[in-house]
């Protein structure tokens, strides 16, 4: 049975303020928790239904487990239809190093605000083997429950770093590929070496400061009447095209 303090803690972790205070975040849903239990994250506690317990209890090892009823899980969950299990997880220590730019492709995000977009981009990075994403300090929090949910488990394999983006990218001017509306069509690019792909804010795009810093401005040619592409879709198109022409 849930205690009042457990309920208060889980609900508080929906706020960035309390995630930072307790250094914890929540993971919900069978798929996301399944990925969690196979990762190196430190799981503080798991709350699950008896149905979930029957199938997965052996995977918990020494992790504290609380059996909950469906109506209790509904009180904890941020989902409209709670999905059998929820976990409290320790936020791992993260030290940024410029070594992340040694990978074949790096994704840099400039003021991405929508949790669904960040989650989708993390999932795309995971698909293409991009291990690290570099975010400006004003991007949405990677441990926001909506971000974690949108990654479909990829949060466990992709590192997300928050940095002063302009200062961090400055030494790599020639490797920067800023995605803008009027840039060189991505299909015209014939070869790249360790590109750093920059995706901008959903409404404003890449900031003027970062555009000025970038030696390369690229775009996705528009053939129809849509005003713009979703940030996640744009990331997938750009990463796919540049990945094809890596040495």
ZAVEX-995486 format. One record per atom (N, C-alpha, C, O): residue in one letter; x, y, z. Coordinates in steps of 0.001 Angstrom, whole numbers, plus 500000, padded with zeros to 6 digits. Layout:
<sites>
aXYZ/...
</sites>
This chain:
<sites>
x500841498799500000/x500000500000500000/x500876501251500000/x501892501319500691/x500461502224499217/x501226503458499125/x501109504293500389/x500051504358501015/x502212504930500750/x502173505873501860/x501979507284501306/x502190507536500120/x501582508176502173/x501384509564501764/x502689510171501265/x502694510925500292/x503795509846501927/x505092510409501531/x505520509897500159/x506123510642499386/x505217508634499844/x505545508095498524/x504768508829497435/x505320509182496393/x503492509051497688/x502653509756496714/x503168511179496498/x503259511647495363/x503498511852497579/x503985513229497484/x505304513298496723/x505514514204495916/x506193512338496982/x507487512339496309/x507319512151494808/x507881512909494018/x506549511145494414/x506371510877492984/x505752512076492281/x506201512467491204/x504738512652492877/x504087513809492253/x505031515005492175/x505000515762491204/x505863515173493190/x506789516309493192/x507820516189492077/x508300517201491568/x508167514953491689/x509207514744490682/x508739515086489268/x509507514964488314/x507496515507489131/x507035516015487833/x507519517446487624/x507417517987486523/x508039518046488668/x508558519415488605/x510083519393488571/x510714518665489338/x510672520190487685/x512131520268487586/x512749520699488912/x513818520219489287/x512081521595489612/x512582522089490900/x512840520940491862/x513879520898492522/x511899520009491942/x512045518909492897/x512922517785492343/x513549517054493109/x512970517645491029/x513925516682490460/x515344517101490828/x516184516264491159/x515599518395490767/x516922518896491136/x517152518790492641/x518260518483493082/x516119519040493421/x516247518981494878/x516588517573495351/x517484517387496175/x515863516575494820/x516058515196495272/x517032514412494388/x517422513292494716/x517415515018493265/x518309514358492311/x517720513028491833/x518423512024491709/x516420513051491571/x515708511855491129/x514716512219490027/x514314513375489892/x514328511210489240/x513296511403488225/x512445510146488153/x512771509135488775/x511354510205487395/x510457509057487309/x510405508511485886/x510518509243484903/x510230507208485822/x510084506497484553/x508785505704484635/x508553504982485605/x507941505840483620/x506641505166483630/x506477504264482415/x507019504537481343/x505726503195482596/x505370502331481479/x506260501110481364/x507435501146481728/x505692500034480856/x506400498755480789/x507663498824479936/x508717498343480352/x507567499415478751/x508719499484477851/x509851500295478472/x511003499862478475/x509520501472478998/x510543502357479556/x511209501735480783/x512425501838480948/x510421501092481643/x510991500470482839/x511800499229482464/x512811498932483101/x511364498510481444/x512130497355480960/x513533497791480531/x514521497145480879/x513616498887479775/x514914499422479359/x515718499870480582/x516931499670480649/x515031500469481533/x515676500954482749/x516370499822483499/x517509499971483943/x515686498700483639/x516223497585484419/x517414496919483736/x518144496153484365/x517610497209482449/x518761496675481724/x519901497689481624/x520940497408481028/x519697498861482211/x520675499946482103/x521536500022483360/x521409499209484277/x522420501030483375/x523278501262484538/x522700502295485500/x523359502674486468/x521479502752485243/x520853503714486147/x520600503069487507/x520308501876487601/x520718503878488555/x520415503413489904/x518921503603490158/x518435504732490236/x518201502495490284/x516755502545490513/x516501502585492017/x516958501713492756/x515776503591492455/x515525503791493882/x514371502918494360/x514450502294495418/x513290502877493566/x512112502100493958/x511220501890492742/x511181502718491833/x510508500774492741/x509573500460491665/x508188500242492266/x508037499584493295/x507177500810491599/x505782500615491986/x505088499905490828/x505086500411489706/x504500498740491088/x503879498004489998/x502651497240490436/x502460496968491621/x501826496899489472/x500637496097489751/x501044494642489974/x502165494248489653/x500135493855490521/x500424492438490748/x500677491720489425/x501471490781489366/x500008492160488375/x500216491564487051/x501649491795486578/x502294490881486066/x502144493027486753/x503525493328486362/x504498492554487251/x505505492033486770/x504199492481488529/x505069491790489483/x505259490327489096/x506374489809489164/x504197489666488695/x504265488252488329/x505252488007487196/x505965487004487192/x505290488921486242/x506131488743485058/x507558489249485232/x508470488760484566/x507764490225486124/x509050490927486126/x509774490985487467/x510885491512487529/x509194490470488526/x509807490632489843/x511233490094489889/x512078490646490594/x511509489026489146/x512847488427489163/x513915489361488602/x515105489162488848/x513496490381487849/x514454491310487250/x514877492417488214/x515826493153487942/x514178492532489332/x514421493655490233/x515655493468491107/x516211494442491616/x516081492227491283/x517222491939492151/x516980492552493542/x516048492141494233/x517792493517493959/x517647494089495304/x516876495415495306/x516872496124496312/x516235495750494201/x515523497029494105/x514230496969494919/x513446496035494746/x513989497933495795/x512737497950496572/x511517497990495650/x511490498725494662/x510509497185495995/x509304497100495165/x508068497262496034/x507964496668497107/x507127498080495555/x505841498251496226/x504728497847495272/x504590498404494183/x503933496867495700/x502795496444494882/x501665497452495059/x501326497831496180/x501088497880493938/x500005498864493995/x498811498376493193/x498951497591492255/x497648498848493573/x496439498565492814/x496339499558491659/x497014500588491648/x495499499238490703/x495363500101489526/x494953501521489903/x495445502488489322/x494050501645490875/x493603502987491247/x494707503760491970/x494768504986491878/x495582503045492691/x496710503705493347/x497724504178492310/x498259505283492410/x497982503332491313/x498914503712490252/x498385504918489487/x499151505773489042/x497081504972489342/x496468506106488652/x496737507408489393/x496879508461488772/x496807507340490714/x497101508536491509/x498537509005491295/x498828510198491384/x499431508059491013/x500840508389490810/x501144508811489382/x502006509657489144/x500436508222488442/x500827508300487036/x500493509633486390/x499526510305486750/x501328509990485423/x501051511151484587/x500352510746483305/x499981511604482505/x500165509448483097/x499476508950481916/x497963509024482116/x497469508899483237/x497241509228481030/x495782509177481113/x495325507760481448/x494347507562482169/x496052506780480913/x495783505381481225/x497069504767481781/x497940504364481010/x497197504690483099/x498419504175483724/x498816502809483173/x497966501984482836/x500136502590483091/x500656501435482373/x501408500465483275/x502547500103482979/x500791500043484366/x501217498915485197/x502441499135486073/x502589498450487085/x503334500078485716/x504557500197486505/x505139501607486409/x505016502291485392/x505775502011487503/x506432503321487587/x507659503160488477/x507625502416489457/x508739503854488140/x509970503743488917/x510517505118489276/x510385506076488513/x511133505197490451/x511904506378490846/x513375506050490606/x513857504991491008/x514084506968489946/x515453506698489501/x516374507839489929/x515983509006489920/x517588507487490300/x518595508488490653/x519125509151489383/x519473508462488423/x519188510474489371/x519801511175488244/x521309510931488299/x521942511225489313/x521889510400487228/x523322510072487275/x524195511314487232/x523798512356486711/x525387511185487789/x526378512254487672/x526766512390486206/x526938511395485503/x526900513624485759/x527227513852484351/x528318514907484239/x528143516045484673/x529433514521483661/x530536515446483434/x530747515592481936/x531043514617481246/x530595516812481437/x530737517034480001/x532206517107479615/x533026517699480316/x532515516490478482/x533860516556477917/x533742516798476422/x532819516295475781/x534665517560475867/x534660517807474423/x534915516538473613/x534831516558472386/x535222515449474286/x535404514177473587/x534118513716472902/x534160512878472001/x532973514261473327/x531721513875472660/x531757514255471185/x531058513652470371/x532572515254470837/x532639515700469444/x533543514815468587/x533735515080467400/x534093513767469190/x534909512827468429/x534061511747467762/x534566511004466921/x532788511649468122/x531935510637467498/x531631511046466054/x531744512224465714/x531249510093465202/x531024510404463782/x530038511541463546/x530256512383462675/x528949511567464321/x527958512642464228/x527582513069465639/x527389512233466522/x527481514374465843/x526975514907467107/x525750515760466804/x525718516477465805/x524755515681467656/x523566516529467538/x523631517603468616/x523840517302469791/x523452518859468210/x523400519978469154/x522027520636469041/x521543520885467937/x521409520912470171/x520058521471470193/x520064522858470810/x520598523070471898/x519464523795470097/x519438525195470507/x518018525582470924/x517169525856470076/x517767525602472239/x516496526066472805/x515301525219472354/x514253525761472002/x515455523899472366/x514313523011472126/x513450523015473381/x513940522735474475/x512179523329473229/x511293523504474379/x510278522383474557/x509856522104475679/x509889521747473477/x508820520753473557/x509364519405474036/x510276518860473414/x508824518857475126/x509321517568475637/x509224516443474614/x510111515593474529/x508146516443473840/x507987515405472830/x509064515473471764/x509544514442471292/x509446516689471382/x510506516848470386/x511842516342470913/x512553515619470215/x512187516719472146/x513460516251472696/x513462514730472813/x514453514081472476/x512360514162473288/x512289512710473402/x512443512021472060/x513135511009471949/x511794512571471037/x511901512002469689/x513324512102469164/x513825511159468552/x513982513232469396/x515355513418468923/x516302512444469623/x517226511921469001/x516077512202470900/x516890511210471617/x516694509829470989/x517654509076470824/x515473509508470646/x515183508214470015/x515850508117468646/x516376507064468284/x515831509209467887/x516495509242466578/x518000509060466750/x518630508304466009/x518569509755467728/x520004509613467987/x520350508155468287/x521341507629467781/x519543507521469095/x519764506118469446/x519710505232468204/x520516504312468061/x518775505502467315/x518623504711466086/x519873504798465214/x520305503802464634/x520448505997465127/x521602506214464251/x522944506054464981/x523997506351464415/x522908505595466211/x524155505350466929/x524851506602467413/x526060506590467645/x524099507689467572/x524661508929468122/x524554508838469642/x523453508825470193/x525687508777470307/x525689508489471741/x525484509709472629/x525101509577473791/x525740510904472081/x525673512118472894/x524931513229472161/x525102513423470957/x524113513947472902/x523432515143472407/x523849516308473301/x523870516187474525/x524179517435472674/x524585518629473412/x523458519650473325/x523028520010472230/x522979520116474474/x521843521040474528/x522252522389475104/x523119522471475974/x521617523441474607/x521778524745475249/x521126524691476625/x520282523835476891/x521520525602477484/x521039525580478864/x519538525828478972/x518925525479479981/x518937526432477936/x517505526727477989/x516644525672477301/x515453525895477080/x517225524539476965/x516422523431476427/x515597522789477546/x515924522916478726/x514537522105477159/x513706521384478116/x514543520323478839/x515488519773478274/x514186520048480079/x514916519092480917/x514736517666480400/x513610517209480203/x515841516972480183/x515786515602479676/x515051514668480633/x514521513644480203/x515009515004481930/x514358514131482903/x512892514488483139/x512250513934484030/x512370515410482343/x510937515672482328/x510225514361481959/x510616513721480983/x509200513944482702/x508541512667482412/x508046512532480975/x508044511433480420/x507626513647480369/x507144513589478987/x508291513322478014/x508099512668476989/x509481513828478334/x510658513537477509/x511001512054477623/x511187511371476616/x511082511565478855/x511423510160479088/x510443509250478360/x510850508271477733/x509168509566478439/x508153508747477776/x508337508754476263/x508213507713475618/x508633509924475693/x508762510042474239/x509998509331473696/x510043509003472511/x510998509088474538/x512202508403474056/x511966506919473816/x512760506275473129/x510898506367474361/x510604504935474225/x511788504074474675/x512095503052474061/x512440504499475745/x513539503722476311/x514921504161475871/x515917503735476457/x515005505007474846/x516321505412474335/x517079506313475301/x518289506485475158/x516388506895476287/x517067507726477289/x518167506941477999/x519117507532478513/x518044505618478029/x519010504784478746/x520316504606477975/x521304504129478534/x520330504986476692/x521523504757475867/x522134506030475284/x523220505979474708/x521465507155475420/x521960508410474846/x522216509409475971/x521338509665476794/x523417509967476000/x523776510963477012/x523375512351476532/x523643512719475388/x522735513118477402/x522315514479477069/x523052515448477988/x522990515330479212/x523755516413477377/x524582517359478126/x524032518773477956/x523629519156476858/x524015519549479039/x523566520938478996/x524775521851479178/x525491521765480175/x524989522729478192/x526198523553478172/x525873524955477664/x524794525204477127/x526825525859477844/x526782527149477153/x527083526829475690/x528241526636475318/x526048526773474872/x526190526218473527/x527141527034472654/x527973526468471946/x527021528349472702/x527872529185471854/x529345529001472204/x530177528826471314/x529670529040473485/x531064528892473911/x531586527489473616/x532746527319473240/x530734526493473786/x531159525105473590/x531406524791472118/x532330524049471785/x530580525356471235/x530707525058469807/x531739525930469094/x532172525598467991/x532131527027469707/x533018527995469049/x534280527383468434/x534658527785467334/x534948526430469091/x536181525879468494/x535937524984467275/x536889524565466618/x534675524691466970/x534376523700465927/x533654524316464731/x532881523640464052/x533905525591464477/x533179526351463460/x533017525597462139/x531915525543461593/x534085525024461628/x534037524386460309/x533247523082460300/x532888522578459236/x532979522542461474/x532227521289461557/x530758521512461881/x529988520556461975/x530366522771462052/x528989523078462446/x528080523154461222/x528383523836460242/x526960522439461301/x525950522441460241/x524631522896460865/x523905522103461464/x524337524186460711/x523114524746461279/x521954524526460317/x522038524875459140/x520886523954460821/x519705523684460000/x518837524942459956/x518248525334460963/x518763525576458772/x518015526822458598/x517122526704457362/x517237525750456593/x516244527670457182/x515293527598456072/x515940527869454718/x515514527310453707/x516969528725454687/x517537529151453408/x518972528667453208/x519758529324452526/x519313527537453791/x520671527024453669/x520870526183452417/x519958526026451606/x522071525649452274/x522390524750451173/x521559523471451317/x521537522876452394/x520879523040450255/x520112521793450361/x520993520643450836/x522081520423450303/x520526519925451820/x521333518863452408/x521713517811451374/x522742517149451512/x520886517652450336/x521165516646449312/x522369517023448447/x522930516167447763/x522769518296448470/x523903518743447654/x525250518495448324/x526293518584447677/x525230518188449601/x526482517988450333/x527033516604450001/x526321515604450097/x528294516556449613/x528878515305449111/x529728514571450138/x529889513353450053/x530273515301451109/x531118514639452108/x531171515478453376/x531186516707453317/x531200514809454519/x531331515493455808/x532290514705456687/x532470513500456513/x532900515404457629/x533780514756458598/x533359515172460001/x533475516340460373/x532876514222460768/x532440514466462147/x531547515707462259/x531851516614463033/x530457515756461502/x529597516948461549/x528899517104462899/x528552516126463560/x528708518354463281/x527906518698464457/x526642519362463916/x526687520496463438/x525530518661463992/x524269519121463416/x523516519942464456/x523289519479465574/x523131521158464088/x522456522053465028/x520996522208464630/x520681522645463523/x520115521844465545/x518673521972465352/x518163523050466304/x518500523052467488/x517347523968465779/x516932525117466571/x515543525018467162/x514833524027466996/x515188526069467849/x513905526202468532/x512728525995467586/x512791526346466408/x511648525415468125/x510481525072467318/x509876526278466595/x509396526143465469/x509893527435467219/x509282528605466604/x510273529560465961/x509979530169464933/x511448529690466567/x512413530698466125/x513585530124465334/x514325530871464694/x513756528827465374/x514879528221464674/x516181528392465443/x516178528700466634/x517292528187464747/x518615528345465359/x518851529828465636/x518531530675464802/x519405530140466792/x519623531535467172/x520646532204466256/x521497531538465666/x520551533522466145/x521460534282465282/x522918534072465681/x523798533996464823/x523170533978466986/x524543533812467464/x525139532485466995/x526304532421466604/x524336531438467037/x524831530121466627/x524946530047465105/x525869529420464584/x524018530679464392/x524113530719462926/x525401531421462508/x526109530954461616/x525700532549463160/x526909533302462824/x528169532483463090/x529196532670462437/x528077531594464037/x529219530760464416/x529451529621463431/x530563529102463329/x528407529233462709/x528440528019461887/x528974528289460486/x528499529189459792/x529956527511460082/x530509527651458735/x529555527107457682/x529630527488456515/x528655526213458094/x527763525553457138/x526305525758457536/x525905525467458663/x525521526265456587/x524084526414456794/x523387525469455821/x523588525563454610/x522577524570456343/x521939523574455485/x520428523617455667/x519915524107456674/x519736523094454672/x518278523096454723/x517734521813454111/x518446521074453432/x516460521570454368/x515738520461453745/x514823521082452692/x513885521795453047/x515071520831451410/x514262521466450362/x512770521166450530/x512370520025450764/x511973522206450407/x510520522060450524/x509915521872449141/x510230522613448209/x509053520883449015/x508393520622447735/x506899520956447781/x506258521114446742/x506359521061448983/x504932521332449129/x504673522664449797/x505474523592449688/x503541522755450495/x503122524030451049/x503295524186452543/x502956525236453090/x503817523164453227/x503980523255454682/x504955524371455041/x505957524583454358/x504647525078456123/x505485526204456532/x506826525744457092/x507853526382456862/x506813524635457826/x508046524159458453/x507899522689458810/x506829522100458659/x509001522105459288/x508999520721459744/x509154520676461257/x509816521528461850/x508544519687461864/x508766519399463277/x510261519193463525/x510961518642462675/x510752519636464689/x512185519540464988/x512682518100464954/x513799517836464511/x511860517174465418/x512254515773465388/x512368515240463971/x513318514529463644/x511399515584463127/x511429515151461728/x512650515735461025/x513351515030460300/x512900517025461241/x514060517673460619/x515358516996461046/x516256516793460229/x515453516651462318/x516656515971462808/x516859514652462083/x517971514340461658/x515795513880461939/x515898512575461282/x516359512715459838/x517215511957459384/x515799513679459115/x516160513867457705/x517626514274457572/x518353513727456743/x518055515231458388/x519432515717458303/x520424514634458715/x521412514399458019/x520166513976459838/x521088512935460308/x521182511810459283/x522275511320459001/x520062511401458733/x520079510305457763/x520914510667456537/x521706509856456058/x520735511883456034/x521467512284454833/x522962512451455088/x523776512065454249/x523332513016456227/x524759513192456500/x525428511873456884/x526608511667456600/x524680510987457524/x525247509681457878/x525627508887456631/x526566508093456663/x524907509097455543/x525174508369454297/x526514508747453668/x527105507954452934/x526992509962453956/x528195510447453267/x529393510575454206/x530385511223453872/x529296509958455373/x530462509922456254/x531580509123455588/x531302508203454819/x532835509458455869/x533955508705455274/x533877507224455624/x534735506445455209/
</sites>
